[in-house]
Amino acid sequence: MARIVVAGAGAVGASIAYHLVRHRTDDQIVICDRGHVASRATGKAMGGVRQQFSTAPEVRLAQASARFFAELGRPLFEQVGYLFVATTEDGLAALSERRERQVALGVPVEPADASAVAGLRTDDVLGAFICREDGVADPAAVTRYLVAEAVAGGAKLMEETDARELDADVLVVACGAASPELIDVPIRPLVRQLVDTEPVPGLPEDLPMTIEEETSFHFRRVGDGVRLAMVEPSLRWGTDEVVDESLVADWLERIAHRYPPAEGVGVARAWAGLYDMTPDAHPIIGWVDEGVYAACGFSGHGFMQAPAVGAAVAEELLTGSSSFDLSPYRLERFAGGAVFPETLVL
């Protein structure tokens, strides 16, 4: 009987523990966190769940995760769709090209009439695509659910505990941007922020996650308001989780343009968190040392990919291999050197 310690009680760590327990292993499973369940990046996440990625490995991870979220259903997951809108010919061409690759991989992306979304401004929209299987979720609530199920199945939760203080036969590092404190991996923290607005009159319950292709500005419904996000014009590498008020003002103008019913709406709260960026914006999954396994570097996509990652990692830890192809995510791919990206999709 081995003692498997999962360091990090965010979405990825919680999913790994959840799936380890589902294998009904005799191994002792411990999930620990220096803070609390979902107290760091997961609890600050946008909460989007999409399959519309640009590379085949990411699409496959997202597809497997989307099936899990669909089974969860309401209130943890709402299948309202992900709507991408283009306002230029170049943007429309990019969306169309991506859609061809996604459809070839089995993602049901289809042309959409953006004007069917109540309240959305579409007089400048040249085209739009939607995947109706995608949607939005509550990251903290989903993570608490996964941890509760893992504990009910025999796992032990240890909050306010540093994994380095525990004895482990296998240490699984799922600490996001803090992972380099435990293992030598090319992960760099990037500050990102989100804004929740005050209630917006007449906000439809089925409002899709809506993304402007050209600007990356995107928003979703949260309660009676909307949550705003966007790739920042100047990337903030580091750990200083501070809100840039100038961006907040800019995003309020953008939501007033794209969704006029939100014009003049106030801010309910704004906060910043960290992406755990790798050089190619893909995660690091696999053995990195004797008895040490990494599941980190998700570059802003950890929550939405957590279900598939948890299942694949648990299978590999317990059987020595995974039915899901994890080869694109091994640490060894960076052996020849790597350059950190200066742009992000979202």
C-alpha positions in Angstrom: 0.0 0.0 0.0 1.5 3.3 -1.1 0.8 6.8 0.3 -0.1 9.2 -2.5 0.0 12.8 -1.5 -1.7 15.3 -3.8 -0.2 18.8 -3.2 -2.9 21.4 -4.1 -6.6 21.4 -3.4 -7.6 23.3 -6.5 -9.6 21.8 -9.3 -6.7 19.7 -10.8 -5.6 18.3 -7.4 -9.2 17.7 -6.4 -10.0 15.9 -9.6 -6.9 13.6 -9.3 -7.9 12.7 -5.7 -11.5 12.1 -6.8 -10.4 9.8 -9.6 -7.9 7.9 -7.5 -10.6 7.1 -5.0 -13.0 6.0 -7.8 -10.4 3.3 -8.8 -11.1 1.8 -5.3 -7.4 1.5 -4.7 -6.0 0.3 -1.4 -3.4 3.1 -1.5 -3.8 5.9 1.0 -4.8 9.1 -0.7 -4.0 12.5 0.9 -4.9 15.8 -0.6 -3.4 18.8 1.1 -3.1 22.5 0.6 -1.2 25.4 2.3 -4.5 27.2 2.3 -8.0 25.8 1.8 -9.9 24.0 -0.9 -10.1 26.2 -4.0 -8.6 29.1 -2.0 -6.2 30.2 -4.8 -6.4 30.3 -8.6 -9.4 27.9 -8.8 -11.5 30.1 -6.6 -10.6 33.1 -8.7 -11.3 31.5 -12.1 -13.7 32.7 -14.9 -15.5 29.4 -14.8 -15.7 28.7 -18.5 -15.9 25.2 -19.9 -15.0 25.1 -23.6 -13.9 22.6 -26.3 -13.0 25.3 -28.8 -9.2 25.1 -28.6 -6.7 25.5 -31.5 -4.6 22.4 -31.0 -5.6 18.7 -31.1 -4.2 17.8 -27.7 -6.0 20.6 -26.0 -9.3 19.8 -27.8 -9.1 16.2 -26.7 -8.5 17.1 -23.1 -11.4 19.6 -23.3 -13.8 17.0 -24.9 -13.2 14.5 -22.2 -13.8 17.2 -19.5 -16.9 18.5 -21.2 -18.5 15.1 -20.9 -17.9 15.1 -17.2 -19.3 18.6 -16.7 -22.4 17.7 -18.7 -23.0 14.8 -16.3 -22.6 17.1 -13.3 -25.3 19.4 -14.7 -27.0 22.2 -12.8 -26.4 23.9 -10.5 -22.7 23.1 -10.8 -22.6 23.4 -14.7 -24.8 25.3 -17.1 -24.6 24.3 -20.7 -25.3 27.8 -22.2 -22.7 27.5 -25.0 -19.5 29.4 -26.0 -20.2 32.1 -28.7 -17.3 33.6 -30.6 -18.2 36.7 -32.7 -16.1 38.3 -35.4 -16.3 42.0 -36.4 -13.7 41.9 -39.2 -13.0 39.7 -42.3 -9.7 38.6 -40.8 -11.4 37.6 -37.5 -14.1 35.7 -39.4 -11.5 33.9 -41.4 -9.6 32.9 -38.3 -12.8 31.6 -36.6 -13.8 29.7 -39.7 -10.4 28.0 -40.0 -10.4 27.0 -36.3 -13.9 25.7 -36.7 -12.8 23.4 -39.5 -10.1 21.9 -37.3 -12.5 21.6 -34.3 -15.2 19.9 -36.3 -12.7 17.5 -37.7 -11.9 16.5 -34.2 -15.5 16.0 -33.3 -16.4 19.3 -31.6 -19.9 20.4 -32.6 -19.1 24.0 -33.5 -21.8 25.5 -35.8 -22.5 28.9 -37.4 -24.7 31.0 -35.1 -27.0 34.0 -35.5 -25.6 36.3 -32.8 -28.7 38.5 -33.0 -30.7 35.6 -31.4 -28.9 36.5 -28.1 -31.2 38.9 -26.4 -29.6 42.3 -25.7 -26.4 41.5 -27.6 -25.2 44.2 -30.1 -24.7 42.6 -33.5 -24.8 45.4 -36.0 -21.0 45.2 -36.4 -20.8 41.4 -36.2 -19.8 39.7 -39.5 -20.2 36.2 -38.3 -20.3 34.0 -35.3 -19.8 30.4 -34.2 -21.1 28.5 -31.1 -20.5 25.2 -29.4 -23.7 24.5 -27.5 -22.1 21.7 -25.4 -19.8 24.3 -23.8 -20.9 26.4 -20.9 -20.1 27.9 -17.5 -19.6 26.5 -14.0 -18.8 27.5 -10.4 -15.1 26.6 -10.0 -15.1 26.6 -6.2 -18.3 24.7 -5.9 -17.2 22.0 -8.4 -13.9 21.7 -6.6 -15.5 21.4 -3.2 -17.8 18.7 -4.7 -14.8 16.7 -6.0 -13.0 16.9 -2.7 -16.1 15.9 -0.7 -16.6 12.9 -3.0 -12.9 11.9 -2.6 -13.1 12.2 1.2 -16.3 10.2 1.3 -14.4 7.5 -0.7 -11.6 7.3 1.8 -9.2 10.1 0.9 -7.9 12.4 3.7 -8.0 16.2 3.4 -5.4 18.3 5.1 -5.8 22.0 4.8 -3.2 24.6 6.0 -0.6 21.9 5.4 2.6 22.0 3.3 3.0 18.8 1.3 6.8 18.9 2.0 6.0 18.2 5.6 4.3 14.9 4.8 5.8 11.5 4.1 4.8 10.3 0.7 5.6 7.3 -1.6 4.3 9.4 -4.4 4.0 13.2 -4.4 1.7 14.7 -7.0 2.4 18.4 -7.5 -0.8 20.3 -8.6 0.0 23.7 -7.1 -0.5 25.9 -10.1 1.9 28.9 -10.1 3.4 27.7 -6.8 4.6 24.4 -8.3 8.2 25.6 -8.9 8.6 25.8 -5.2 8.3 22.0 -5.0 9.8 20.9 -8.3 12.0 22.2 -11.1 9.5 23.1 -13.9 9.4 26.0 -16.4 6.4 27.7 -15.0 6.0 31.4 -14.8 3.2 33.3 -13.0 1.1 35.7 -15.0 -1.3 38.1 -13.3 -4.8 38.2 -14.7 -7.9 39.9 -13.4 -11.7 39.6 -13.5 -14.6 41.9 -12.8 -18.2 41.1 -11.7 -20.8 43.7 -12.3 -23.8 44.7 -10.3 -27.2 43.3 -11.6 -28.0 43.9 -15.2 -31.7 44.4 -16.0 -33.3 41.7 -18.1 -30.2 39.5 -18.3 -31.2 36.2 -19.9 -30.5 33.0 -18.0 -29.2 31.3 -21.1 -26.7 34.0 -22.0 -23.7 32.2 -23.6 -20.1 32.9 -22.8 -19.5 35.5 -25.4 -16.0 36.3 -26.9 -14.9 38.9 -29.3 -12.4 37.2 -31.6 -10.5 40.4 -32.4 -10.1 41.8 -28.9 -10.4 38.7 -26.7 -13.0 40.6 -24.5 -15.4 38.1 -23.1 -18.2 37.9 -20.6 -20.7 35.5 -19.0 -23.6 35.7 -16.6 -23.0 35.2 -12.9 -26.2 35.5 -10.9 -27.9 38.7 -12.0 -24.7 40.4 -13.3 -21.9 39.6 -15.8 -18.3 38.6 -15.3 -15.8 40.4 -17.5 -12.3 39.4 -18.7 -9.8 40.1 -21.5 -6.2 39.5 -22.4 -4.4 42.5 -21.0 -2.5 44.8 -23.4 0.7 44.5 -21.3 1.3 41.1 -19.8 2.0 41.3 -16.0 4.5 38.6 -15.2 4.9 38.1 -11.5 2.9 37.4 -8.3 1.6 40.9 -7.5 -2.2 40.1 -7.5 -3.4 43.7 -7.9 -6.4 45.0 -9.8 -5.6 47.5 -12.6 -8.4 50.0 -12.3 -7.8 51.4 -15.7 -8.6 48.0 -17.2 -11.8 47.9 -15.1 -13.0 51.2 -16.6 -12.1 50.0 -20.1 -14.0 46.8 -19.7 -17.1 48.6 -18.5 -17.0 50.6 -21.7 -16.6 47.4 -23.7 -19.6 45.6 -22.1 -21.7 48.7 -22.6 -20.9 48.5 -26.4 -21.3 44.7 -26.8 -24.2 44.3 -24.4 -26.0 47.7 -24.2 -28.4 46.7 -21.4 -25.3 46.8 -19.2 -24.5 50.4 -19.9 -23.8 52.3 -16.7 -23.7 49.2 -14.6 -21.5 49.4 -11.5 -18.8 47.0 -10.3 -19.7 44.5 -7.6 -16.1 43.3 -7.2 -12.8 43.0 -9.0 -9.9 40.7 -8.2 -6.7 39.4 -9.6 -5.2 35.9 -9.7 -2.4 33.9 -11.3 -2.1 31.8 -14.4 0.7 29.2 -14.2 2.2 29.7 -17.7 4.5 27.2 -19.5 6.5 28.2 -22.5 4.0 26.7 -24.9 0.8 27.3 -22.8 0.3 23.5 -22.5 0.4 21.8 -19.1 3.2 19.6 -17.7 1.8 16.2 -16.8 4.0 13.2 -15.9 6.9 12.0 -13.8 9.5 14.6 -13.1 11.6 12.8 -10.5 11.7 9.5 -8.5 8.3 9.4 -6.8 7.3 12.9 -8.0 4.6 13.5 -10.5 3.6 16.9 -12.0 0.2 18.1 -13.0 0.6 21.8 -13.4 1.3 24.7 -15.8 -2.3 24.7 -17.2 -1.9 28.3 -18.4 -5.4 29.4 -17.5 -7.2 26.3 -18.5 -6.8 24.1 -15.4 -10.4 24.2 -14.2 -12.0 23.4 -17.5 -9.5 20.5 -18.2 -9.4 19.2 -14.6 -11.8 16.3 -15.1 -9.9 14.7 -18.0 -6.6 15.3 -16.3 -7.7 13.8 -13.0 -8.9 10.7 -14.7 -5.8 10.2 -16.8 -3.3 11.0 -14.0 -5.1 8.6 -11.6 -5.0 5.8 -14.2 -1.3 6.4 -14.9 -0.4 6.5 -11.2 -2.2 3.3 -10.4 -1.6 1.2 -13.5 1.6 2.7 -15.0 -0.1 4.0 -18.1 -3.1 5.9 -19.3 -5.6 5.2 -22.0 -5.5 9.0 -22.6 -2.4 10.1 -24.6 -0.4 12.2 -22.2 2.7 12.3 -24.4 2.2 15.9 -25.6 2.5 17.1 -22.0 5.7 15.5 -20.7 8.4 17.8 -19.2 11.0 16.4 -21.6 9.5 18.4 -24.5 11.3 21.5 -23.2 14.8 19.8 -23.2 15.9 21.9 -26.2 15.0 25.2 -24.6 11.8 27.2 -24.7 10.5 30.7 -25.1 7.6 32.1 -23.1 4.7 33.3 -25.2 3.8 37.0 -25.4 0.2 36.5 -26.4 -2.6 34.4 -25.1 -5.8 33.1 -26.6 -7.9 34.1 -23.6 
